Amino acid sequence: MSRGDRGSASLLVVALTGVVLLLGLAGAFLTATGAAHRRAQSAADLAALAGATAGQRGGDACAVAGQVADRNGAQSAACHVEGNDVVVRVLIAGPEFLGHSWELVGQARAGPGP
């Protein structure tokens, strides 16, 4: 090994360690994003079901759907009644990665069926 090559392996190890660390963080971000999307979808499903039940009983379907979404950590973005069905859209803040964050959307429709 010549004198000019000494220490070059340590630079390579440091660079590869940085790449592996970044890939690990990206994997954790994807996992957290998937979990947040599942929470958004669950909140939308529960809100739509609660709204449809309230609507069938003569109550305000969208008010009940909004309350259920809030209790499940989601922000009610939209709600409307189509016939006997209640259509709900909710938002949940996603995780941050490298200074960026996204809102995840959950959408659901519920009603008495045909």
N, CA, C and O atoms as CSV, one atom per row, in Angstrom:
chain,resi,resn,atom,element,x,y,z
A,1,MET,N,N,0.843,-1.167,0.000
A,1,MET,CA,C,0.000,0.000,0.000
A,1,MET,C,C,0.893,1.235,0.000
A,1,MET,O,O,1.807,1.358,0.815
A,2,SER,N,N,0.620,2.121,-0.902
A,2,SER,CA,C,1.440,3.331,-0.963
A,2,SER,C,C,0.985,4.330,0.084
A,2,SER,O,O,-0.112,4.227,0.634
A,3,ARG,N,N,1.815,5.261,0.336
A,3,ARG,CA,C,1.522,6.256,1.361
A,3,ARG,C,C,0.281,7.088,1.023
A,3,ARG,O,O,-0.424,7.511,1.939
A,4,GLY,N,N,-0.006,7.334,-0.241
A,4,GLY,CA,C,-1.151,8.142,-0.665
A,4,GLY,C,C,-2.488,7.418,-0.501
A,4,GLY,O,O,-3.537,8.062,-0.476
A,5,ASP,N,N,-2.464,6.098,-0.390
A,5,ASP,CA,C,-3.705,5.326,-0.257
A,5,ASP,C,C,-4.109,5.104,1.196
A,5,ASP,O,O,-5.207,4.613,1.454
A,6,ARG,N,N,-3.263,5.447,2.134
A,6,ARG,CA,C,-3.588,5.189,3.539
A,6,ARG,C,C,-4.798,6.024,3.956
A,6,ARG,O,O,-4.846,7.225,3.688
A,7,GLY,N,N,-5.764,5.397,4.604
A,7,GLY,CA,C,-6.952,6.100,5.089
A,7,GLY,C,C,-8.095,6.164,4.094
A,7,GLY,O,O,-9.177,6.636,4.445
A,8,SER,N,N,-7.898,5.709,2.878
A,8,SER,CA,C,-8.973,5.787,1.888
A,8,SER,C,C,-10.108,4.825,2.228
A,8,SER,O,O,-11.264,5.103,1.907
A,9,ALA,N,N,-9.803,3.710,2.867
A,9,ALA,CA,C,-10.853,2.762,3.246
A,9,ALA,C,C,-11.769,3.371,4.300
A,9,ALA,O,O,-12.976,3.127,4.285
A,10,SER,N,N,-11.211,4.159,5.214
A,10,SER,CA,C,-12.067,4.762,6.231
A,10,SER,C,C,-13.034,5.767,5.629
A,10,SER,O,O,-14.156,5.896,6.119
A,11,LEU,N,N,-12.644,6.474,4.597
A,11,LEU,CA,C,-13.568,7.386,3.921
A,11,LEU,C,C,-14.705,6.611,3.265
A,11,LEU,O,O,-15.859,7.038,3.306
A,12,LEU,N,N,-14.380,5.484,2.667
A,12,LEU,CA,C,-15.400,4.645,2.046
A,12,LEU,C,C,-16.374,4.104,3.095
A,12,LEU,O,O,-17.581,4.071,2.858
A,13,VAL,N,N,-15.866,3.686,4.238
A,13,VAL,CA,C,-16.723,3.178,5.321
A,13,VAL,C,C,-17.641,4.279,5.836
A,13,VAL,O,O,-18.822,4.028,6.081
A,14,VAL,N,N,-17.130,5.474,6.003
A,14,VAL,CA,C,-17.956,6.599,6.469
A,14,VAL,C,C,-19.055,6.907,5.448
A,14,VAL,O,O,-20.202,7.134,5.833
A,15,ALA,N,N,-18.729,6.918,4.179
A,15,ALA,CA,C,-19.719,7.200,3.132
A,15,ALA,C,C,-20.787,6.111,3.089
A,15,ALA,O,O,-21.976,6.416,2.996
A,16,LEU,N,N,-20.379,4.860,3.154
A,16,LEU,CA,C,-21.361,3.763,3.131
A,16,LEU,C,C,-22.225,3.760,4.384
A,16,LEU,O,O,-23.408,3.428,4.314
A,17,THR,N,N,-21.657,4.122,5.523
A,17,THR,CA,C,-22.449,4.220,6.752
A,17,THR,C,C,-23.524,5.289,6.600
A,17,THR,O,O,-24.658,5.093,7.037
A,18,GLY,N,N,-23.181,6.409,5.991
A,18,GLY,CA,C,-24.165,7.466,5.752
A,18,GLY,C,C,-25.288,7.010,4.833
A,18,GLY,O,O,-26.454,7.329,5.064
A,19,VAL,N,N,-24.938,6.266,3.796
A,19,VAL,CA,C,-25.955,5.757,2.867
A,19,VAL,C,C,-26.884,4.772,3.577
A,19,VAL,O,O,-28.102,4.836,3.410
A,20,VAL,N,N,-26.313,3.866,4.366
A,20,VAL,CA,C,-27.123,2.886,5.090
A,20,VAL,C,C,-28.040,3.584,6.092
A,20,VAL,O,O,-29.198,3.195,6.246
A,21,LEU,N,N,-27.537,4.602,6.766
A,21,LEU,CA,C,-28.348,5.371,7.710
A,21,LEU,C,C,-29.507,6.059,7.000
A,21,LEU,O,O,-30.637,6.023,7.487
A,22,LEU,N,N,-29.246,6.679,5.869
A,22,LEU,CA,C,-30.301,7.344,5.107
A,22,LEU,C,C,-31.356,6.345,4.625
A,22,LEU,O,O,-32.550,6.641,4.672
A,23,LEU,N,N,-30.934,5.185,4.170
A,23,LEU,CA,C,-31.890,4.156,3.742
A,23,LEU,C,C,-32.727,3.661,4.914
A,23,LEU,O,O,-33.919,3.394,4.758
A,24,GLY,N,N,-32.118,3.539,6.077
A,24,GLY,CA,C,-32.869,3.136,7.268
A,24,GLY,C,C,-33.914,4.170,7.654
A,24,GLY,O,O,-35.041,3.821,8.007
A,25,LEU,N,N,-33.541,5.439,7.588
A,25,LEU,CA,C,-34.504,6.503,7.880
A,25,LEU,C,C,-35.642,6.525,6.861
A,25,LEU,O,O,-36.799,6.748,7.220
A,26,ALA,N,N,-35.312,6.293,5.600
A,26,ALA,CA,C,-36.352,6.253,4.570
A,26,ALA,C,C,-37.301,5.090,4.814
A,26,ALA,O,O,-38.510,5.235,4.632
A,27,GLY,N,N,-36.778,3.946,5.219
A,27,GLY,CA,C,-37.632,2.797,5.538
A,27,GLY,C,C,-38.547,3.081,6.717
A,27,GLY,O,O,-39.721,2.711,6.699
A,28,ALA,N,N,-38.015,3.737,7.741
A,28,ALA,CA,C,-38.838,4.105,8.892
A,28,ALA,C,C,-39.919,5.100,8.487
A,28,ALA,O,O,-41.051,5.021,8.966
A,29,PHE,N,N,-39.574,6.036,7.607
A,29,PHE,CA,C,-40.560,7.006,7.131
A,29,PHE,C,C,-41.680,6.315,6.366
A,29,PHE,O,O,-42.852,6.633,6.564
A,30,LEU,N,N,-41.334,5.378,5.499
A,30,LEU,CA,C,-42.366,4.658,4.737
A,30,LEU,C,C,-43.279,3.863,5.660
A,30,LEU,O,O,-44.491,3.820,5.450
A,31,THR,N,N,-42.710,3.241,6.670
A,31,THR,CA,C,-43.516,2.491,7.634
A,31,THR,C,C,-44.455,3.420,8.393
A,31,THR,O,O,-45.632,3.103,8.567
A,32,ALA,N,N,-43.947,4.567,8.847
A,32,ALA,CA,C,-44.782,5.527,9.570
A,32,ALA,C,C,-45.868,6.104,8.673
A,32,ALA,O,O,-46.987,6.342,9.127
A,33,THR,N,N,-45.549,6.331,7.406
A,33,THR,CA,C,-46.544,6.840,6.459
A,33,THR,C,C,-47.651,5.810,6.240
A,33,THR,O,O,-48.830,6.162,6.200
A,34,GLY,N,N,-47.277,4.558,6.101
A,34,GLY,CA,C,-48.282,3.498,5.946
A,34,GLY,C,C,-49.190,3.396,7.159
A,34,GLY,O,O,-50.402,3.231,7.020
A,35,ALA,N,N,-48.609,3.494,8.348
A,35,ALA,CA,C,-49.410,3.436,9.574
A,35,ALA,C,C,-50.359,4.631,9.671
A,35,ALA,O,O,-51.512,4.477,10.072
A,36,ALA,N,N,-49.879,5.812,9.307
A,36,ALA,CA,C,-50.730,7.008,9.343
A,36,ALA,C,C,-51.861,6.903,8.326
A,36,ALA,O,O,-52.980,7.336,8.599
A,37,HIS,N,N,-51.579,6.332,7.156
A,37,HIS,CA,C,-52.631,6.158,6.159
A,37,HIS,C,C,-53.692,5.185,6.674
A,37,HIS,O,O,-54.884,5.395,6.451
A,38,ARG,N,N,-53.271,4.129,7.356
A,38,ARG,CA,C,-54.240,3.182,7.930
A,38,ARG,C,C,-55.106,3.866,8.986
A,38,ARG,O,O,-56.304,3.598,9.076
A,39,ARG,N,N,-54.494,4.759,9.797
A,39,ARG,CA,C,-55.263,5.503,10.787
A,39,ARG,C,C,-56.273,6.420,10.110
A,39,ARG,O,O,-57.411,6.533,10.566
A,40,ALA,N,N,-55.866,7.077,9.024
A,40,ALA,CA,C,-56.779,7.965,8.298
A,40,ALA,C,C,-57.935,7.167,7.712
A,40,ALA,O,O,-59.086,7.596,7.791
A,41,GLN,N,N,-57.643,6.019,7.129
A,41,GLN,CA,C,-58.700,5.209,6.530
A,41,GLN,C,C,-59.642,4.652,7.591
A,41,GLN,O,O,-60.855,4.605,7.386
A,42,SER,N,N,-59.088,4.235,8.716
A,42,SER,CA,C,-59.930,3.730,9.809
A,42,SER,C,C,-60.839,4.830,10.345
A,42,SER,O,O,-62.021,4.597,10.596
A,43,ALA,N,N,-60.288,6.027,10.518
A,43,ALA,CA,C,-61.100,7.148,10.994
A,43,ALA,C,C,-62.217,7.466,10.005
A,43,ALA,O,O,-63.343,7.747,10.414
A,44,ALA,N,N,-61.916,7.424,8.708
A,44,ALA,CA,C,-62.942,7.689,7.695
A,44,ALA,C,C,-64.015,6.603,7.716
A,44,ALA,O,O,-65.206,6.906,7.636
A,45,ASP,N,N,-63.605,5.356,7.823
A,45,ASP,CA,C,-64.577,4.255,7.870
A,45,ASP,C,C,-65.514,4.387,9.069
A,45,ASP,O,O,-66.732,4.275,8.934
A,46,LEU,N,N,-64.928,4.628,10.241
A,46,LEU,CA,C,-65.747,4.759,11.445
A,46,LEU,C,C,-66.663,5.968,11.375
A,46,LEU,O,O,-67.818,5.903,11.797
A,47,ALA,N,N,-66.146,7.082,10.837
A,47,ALA,CA,C,-66.971,8.291,10.721
A,47,ALA,C,C,-68.136,8.066,9.763
A,47,ALA,O,O,-69.258,8.488,10.042
A,48,ALA,N,N,-67.880,7.407,8.641
A,48,ALA,CA,C,-68.954,7.150,7.678
A,48,ALA,C,C,-70.007,6.221,8.267
A,48,ALA,O,O,-71.204,6.443,8.086
A,49,LEU,N,N,-69.568,5.186,8.969
A,49,LEU,CA,C,-70.535,4.268,9.592
A,49,LEU,C,C,-71.370,4.967,10.655
A,49,LEU,O,O,-72.583,4.772,10.724
A,50,ALA,N,N,-70.718,5.789,11.490
A,50,ALA,CA,C,-71.456,6.519,12.516
A,50,ALA,C,C,-72.419,7.524,11.888
A,50,ALA,O,O,-73.549,7.684,12.348
A,51,GLY,N,N,-71.960,8.200,10.835
A,51,GLY,CA,C,-72.831,9.146,10.152
A,51,GLY,C,C,-74.029,8.469,9.502
A,51,GLY,O,O,-75.147,8.979,9.567
A,52,ALA,N,N,-73.796,7.323,8.878
A,52,ALA,CA,C,-74.902,6.592,8.252
A,52,ALA,C,C,-75.908,6.119,9.296
A,52,ALA,O,O,-77.117,6.177,9.071
A,53,THR,N,N,-75.410,5.653,10.431
A,53,THR,CA,C,-76.305,5.223,11.505
A,53,THR,C,C,-77.126,6.394,12.025
A,53,THR,O,O,-78.332,6.264,12.238
A,54,ALA,N,N,-76.474,7.542,12.232
A,54,ALA,CA,C,-77.190,8.729,12.705
A,54,ALA,C,C,-78.212,9.185,11.671
A,54,ALA,O,O,-79.322,9.578,12.027
A,55,GLY,N,N,-77.845,9.136,10.403
A,55,GLY,CA,C,-78.775,9.534,9.351
A,55,GLY,C,C,-80.000,8.632,9.294
A,55,GLY,O,O,-81.111,9.116,9.082
A,56,GLN,N,N,-79.816,7.348,9.477
A,56,GLN,CA,C,-80.944,6.412,9.473
A,56,GLN,C,C,-81.865,6.633,10.671
A,56,GLN,O,O,-83.053,6.319,10.617
A,57,ARG,N,N,-81.308,7.174,11.748
A,57,ARG,CA,C,-82.108,7.436,12.955
A,57,ARG,C,C,-82.652,8.856,12.990
A,57,ARG,O,O,-83.235,9.271,13.992
A,58,GLY,N,N,-82.466,9.609,11.902
A,58,GLY,CA,C,-83.014,10.958,11.805
A,58,GLY,C,C,-82.098,12.054,12.314
A,58,GLY,O,O,-82.522,13.206,12.398
A,59,GLY,N,N,-80.862,11.739,12.656
A,59,GLY,CA,C,-79.924,12.739,13.164
A,59,GLY,C,C,-79.137,13.399,12.039
A,59,GLY,O,O,-79.333,13.103,10.860
A,60,ASP,N,N,-78.250,14.291,12.431
A,60,ASP,CA,C,-77.385,14.995,11.475
A,60,ASP,C,C,-76.176,14.107,11.191
A,60,ASP,O,O,-75.266,14.002,12.013
A,61,ALA,N,N,-76.175,13.476,10.029
A,61,ALA,CA,C,-75.151,12.497,9.684
A,61,ALA,C,C,-73.756,13.109,9.657
A,61,ALA,O,O,-72.815,12.516,10.186
A,62,CYS,N,N,-73.610,14.265,9.061
A,62,CYS,CA,C,-72.282,14.869,8.921
A,62,CYS,C,C,-71.747,15.402,10.249
A,62,CYS,O,O,-70.538,15.376,10.480
A,63,ALA,N,N,-72.627,15.883,11.120
A,63,ALA,CA,C,-72.174,16.342,12.439
A,63,ALA,C,C,-71.624,15.169,13.242
A,63,ALA,O,O,-70.577,15.285,13.878
A,64,VAL,N,N,-72.323,14.051,13.215
A,64,VAL,CA,C,-71.865,12.861,13.937
A,64,VAL,C,C,-70.576,12.333,13.311
A,64,VAL,O,O,-69.653,11.948,14.029
A,65,ALA,N,N,-70.506,12.312,11.992
A,65,ALA,CA,C,-69.293,11.842,11.313
A,65,ALA,C,C,-68.094,12.712,11.675
A,65,ALA,O,O,-67.000,12.192,11.893
A,66,GLY,N,N,-68.283,14.018,11.743
A,66,GLY,CA,C,-67.207,14.921,12.120
A,66,GLY,C,C,-66.728,14.692,13.547
A,66,GLY,O,O,-65.528,14.738,13.819
A,67,GLN,N,N,-67.668,14.444,14.459
A,67,GLN,CA,C,-67.294,14.169,15.855
A,67,GLN,C,C,-66.491,12.878,15.962
A,67,GLN,O,O,-65.492,12.825,16.680
A,68,VAL,N,N,-66.921,11.838,15.250
A,68,VAL,CA,C,-66.209,10.567,15.294
A,68,VAL,C,C,-64.826,10.697,14.672
A,68,VAL,O,O,-63.866,10.116,15.179
A,69,ALA,N,N,-64.710,11.447,13.587
A,69,ALA,CA,C,-63.396,11.669,12.977
A,69,ALA,C,C,-62.472,12.390,13.950
A,69,ALA,O,O,-61.308,12.013,14.089
A,70,ASP,N,N,-62.974,13.420,14.624
A,70,ASP,CA,C,-62.162,14.157,15.596
A,70,ASP,C,C,-61.706,13.253,16.736
A,70,ASP,O,O,-60.558,13.337,17.174
A,71,ARG,N,N,-62.589,12.400,17.214
A,71,ARG,CA,C,-62.237,11.491,18.310
A,71,ARG,C,C,-61.183,10.475,17.893
A,71,ARG,O,O,-60.493,9.910,18.742
A,72,ASN,N,N,-61.058,10.244,16.606
A,72,ASN,CA,C,-60.063,9.306,16.105
A,72,ASN,C,C,-58.814,10.005,15.587
A,72,ASN,O,O,-58.013,9.396,14.878
A,73,GLY,N,N,-58.640,11.270,15.931
A,73,GLY,CA,C,-57.432,11.998,15.587
A,73,GLY,C,C,-57.353,12.480,14.157
A,73,GLY,O,O,-56.264,12.777,13.666
A,74,ALA,N,N,-58.479,12.563,13.481
A,74,ALA,CA,C,-58.495,13.011,12.091
A,74,ALA,C,C,-59.276,14.322,11.985
A,74,ALA,O,O,-60.122,14.632,12.824
A,75,GLN,N,N,-58.976,15.065,10.951
A,75,GLN,CA,C,-59.700,16.303,10.670
A,75,GLN,C,C,-60.698,16.018,9.560
A,75,GLN,O,O,-60.323,15.535,8.492
A,76,SER,N,N,-61.961,16.315,9.808
A,76,SER,CA,C,-62.988,16.088,8.797
A,76,SER,C,C,-62.815,17.122,7.682
A,76,SER,O,O,-62.920,18.325,7.923
A,77,ALA,N,N,-62.549,16.645,6.459
A,77,ALA,CA,C,-62.317,17.541,5.329
A,77,ALA,C,C,-63.584,17.743,4.511
A,77,ALA,O,O,-63.816,18.829,3.979
A,78,ALA,N,N,-64.396,16.714,4.409
A,78,ALA,CA,C,-65.623,16.817,3.622
A,78,ALA,C,C,-66.604,15.744,4.082
A,78,ALA,O,O,-66.217,14.655,4.507
A,79,CYS,N,N,-67.864,16.082,3.985
A,79,CYS,CA,C,-68.919,15.121,4.299
A,79,CYS,C,C,-70.169,15.546,3.535
A,79,CYS,O,O,-70.556,16.715,3.554
A,80,HIS,N,N,-70.784,14.596,2.873
A,80,HIS,CA,C,-72.061,14.882,2.241
A,80,HIS,C,C,-72.892,13.594,2.177
A,80,HIS,O,O,-72.379,12.477,2.237
A,81,VAL,N,N,-74.179,13.814,2.053
A,81,VAL,CA,C,-75.120,12.701,2.007
A,81,VAL,C,C,-75.585,12.536,0.563
A,81,VAL,O,O,-76.045,13.487,-0.070
A,82,GLU,N,N,-75.455,11.311,0.056
A,82,GLU,CA,C,-75.937,10.966,-1.287
A,82,GLU,C,C,-77.014,9.911,-1.131
A,82,GLU,O,O,-76.724,8.730,-0.941
A,83,GLY,N,N,-78.252,10.347,-1.212
A,83,GLY,CA,C,-79.353,9.411,-0.981
A,83,GLY,C,C,-79.338,8.967,0.468
A,83,GLY,O,O,-79.474,9.786,1.377
A,84,ASN,N,N,-79.171,7.666,0.684
A,84,ASN,CA,C,-79.066,7.137,2.042
A,84,ASN,C,C,-77.619,6.920,2.473
A,84,ASN,O,O,-77.374,6.481,3.597
A,85,ASP,N,N,-76.665,7.215,1.608
A,85,ASP,CA,C,-75.254,7.004,1.907
A,85,ASP,C,C,-74.610,8.276,2.445
A,85,ASP,O,O,-74.993,9.390,2.086
A,86,VAL,N,N,-73.634,8.084,3.302
A,86,VAL,CA,C,-72.828,9.190,3.820
A,86,VAL,C,C,-71.420,9.009,3.270
A,86,VAL,O,O,-70.825,7.942,3.415
A,87,VAL,N,N,-70.888,10.052,2.640
A,87,VAL,CA,C,-69.541,10.023,2.068
A,87,VAL,C,C,-68.667,10.968,2.896
A,87,VAL,O,O,-68.985,12.146,3.061
A,88,VAL,N,N,-67.561,10.427,3.413
A,88,VAL,CA,C,-66.704,11.176,4.333
A,88,VAL,C,C,-65.279,11.194,3.793
A,88,VAL,O,O,-64.802,10.215,3.219
A,89,ARG,N,N,-64.611,12.323,3.987
A,89,ARG,CA,C,-63.188,12.460,3.643
A,89,ARG,C,C,-62.497,13.092,4.834
A,89,ARG,O,O,-62.927,14.145,5.305
A,90,VAL,N,N,-61.423,12.467,5.339
A,90,VAL,CA,C,-60.700,12.974,6.500
A,90,VAL,C,C,-59.221,13.140,6.176
A,90,VAL,O,O,-58.710,12.536,5.233
A,91,LEU,N,N,-58.537,13.970,6.971
A,91,LEU,CA,C,-57.103,14.217,6.810
A,91,LEU,C,C,-56.384,13.926,8.117
A,91,LEU,O,O,-56.890,14.216,9.201
A,92,ILE,N,N,-55.200,13.350,7.995
A,92,ILE,CA,C,-54.311,13.137,9.140
A,92,ILE,C,C,-52.923,13.604,8.711
A,92,ILE,O,O,-52.484,13.335,7.593
A,93,ALA,N,N,-52.244,14.302,9.610
A,93,ALA,CA,C,-50.884,14.759,9.316
A,93,ALA,C,C,-49.948,13.557,9.287
A,93,ALA,O,O,-49.938,12.736,10.204
A,94,GLY,N,N,-49.171,13.471,8.228
A,94,GLY,CA,C,-48.218,12.383,8.099
A,94,GLY,C,C,-46.908,12.711,8.787
A,94,GLY,O,O,-46.728,13.827,9.275
A,95,PRO,N,N,-46.000,11.768,8.833
A,95,PRO,CA,C,-44.709,12.009,9.479
A,95,PRO,C,C,-43.834,12.945,8.646
A,95,PRO,O,O,-44.037,13.103,7.442
A,96,GLU,N,N,-42.870,13.554,9.304
A,96,GLU,CA,C,-41.918,14.424,8.605
A,96,GLU,C,C,-40.692,13.628,8.196
A,96,GLU,O,O,-40.263,12.715,8.902
A,97,PHE,N,N,-40.133,13.986,7.040
A,97,PHE,CA,C,-38.894,13.370,6.576
A,97,PHE,C,C,-38.082,14.421,5.850
A,97,PHE,O,O,-38.531,14.980,4.849
A,98,LEU,N,N,-36.914,14.685,6.339
A,98,LEU,CA,C,-36.007,15.671,5.752
A,98,LEU,C,C,-36.683,17.033,5.574
A,98,LEU,O,O,-36.490,17.713,4.566
A,99,GLY,N,N,-37.481,17.414,6.579
A,99,GLY,CA,C,-38.120,18.721,6.561
A,99,GLY,C,C,-39.426,18.798,5.786
A,99,GLY,O,O,-40.013,19.875,5.685
A,100,HIS,N,N,-39.888,17.702,5.244
A,100,HIS,CA,C,-41.135,17.702,4.477
A,100,HIS,C,C,-42.179,16.851,5.201
A,100,HIS,O,O,-41.853,15.827,5.802
A,101,SER,N,N,-43.422,17.282,5.137
A,101,SER,CA,C,-44.512,16.485,5.705
A,101,SER,C,C,-45.704,16.535,4.745
A,101,SER,O,O,-45.828,17.448,3.928
A,102,TRP,N,N,-46.551,15.559,4.863
A,102,TRP,CA,C,-47.707,15.441,3.980
A,102,TRP,C,C,-48.940,15.173,4.810
A,102,TRP,O,O,-48.847,14.682,5.935
A,103,GLU,N,N,-50.106,15.499,4.253
A,103,GLU,CA,C,-51.371,15.126,4.871
A,103,GLU,C,C,-51.876,13.884,4.158
A,103,GLU,O,O,-51.883,13.816,2.929
A,104,LEU,N,N,-52.292,12.920,4.932
A,104,LEU,CA,C,-52.798,11.675,4.379
A,104,LEU,C,C,-54.319,11.707,4.395
A,104,LEU,O,O,-54.928,12.199,5.345
A,105,VAL,N,N,-54.921,11.188,3.353
A,105,VAL,CA,C,-56.376,11.271,3.156
A,105,VAL,C,C,-56.995,9.894,3.353
A,105,VAL,O,O,-56.468,8.882,2.889
A,106,GLY,N,N,-58.120,9.879,4.052
A,106,GLY,CA,C,-58.933,8.669,4.151
A,106,GLY,C,C,-60.321,9.002,3.630
A,106,GLY,O,O,-60.873,10.050,3.967
A,107,GLN,N,N,-60.894,8.120,2.809
A,107,GLN,CA,C,-62.230,8.353,2.257
A,107,GLN,C,C,-63.075,7.109,2.484
A,107,GLN,O,O,-62.584,5.983,2.400
A,108,ALA,N,N,-64.344,7.328,2.769
A,108,ALA,CA,C,-65.239,6.186,2.999
A,108,ALA,C,C,-66.665,6.565,2.661
A,108,ALA,O,O,-67.050,7.734,2.692
A,109,ARG,N,N,-67.434,5.545,2.339
A,109,ARG,CA,C,-68.859,5.688,2.058
A,109,ARG,C,C,-69.583,4.601,2.848
A,109,ARG,O,O,-69.147,3.450,2.871
A,110,ALA,N,N,-70.680,4.967,3.490
A,110,ALA,CA,C,-71.456,3.981,4.252
A,110,ALA,C,C,-72.944,4.302,4.105
A,110,ALA,O,O,-73.343,5.459,3.977
A,111,GLY,N,N,-73.721,3.274,4.127
A,111,GLY,CA,C,-75.171,3.436,4.032
A,111,GLY,C,C,-75.846,2.092,4.230
A,111,GLY,O,O,-75.182,1.087,4.483
A,112,PRO,N,N,-77.167,2.074,4.114
A,112,PRO,CA,C,-77.908,0.851,4.393
A,112,PRO,C,C,-77.784,-0.230,3.322
A,112,PRO,O,O,-78.191,-1.369,3.552
A,113,GLY,N,N,-77.248,0.095,2.192
A,113,GLY,CA,C,-77.117,-0.904,1.128
A,113,GLY,C,C,-78.313,-0.890,0.198
A,113,GLY,O,O,-79.306,-0.208,0.449
A,114,PRO,N,N,-78.205,-1.656,-0.886
A,114,PRO,CA,C,-79.285,-1.633,-1.877
A,114,PRO,C,C,-80.537,-2.323,-1.417
A,114,PRO,O,O,-81.520,-2.375,-2.156
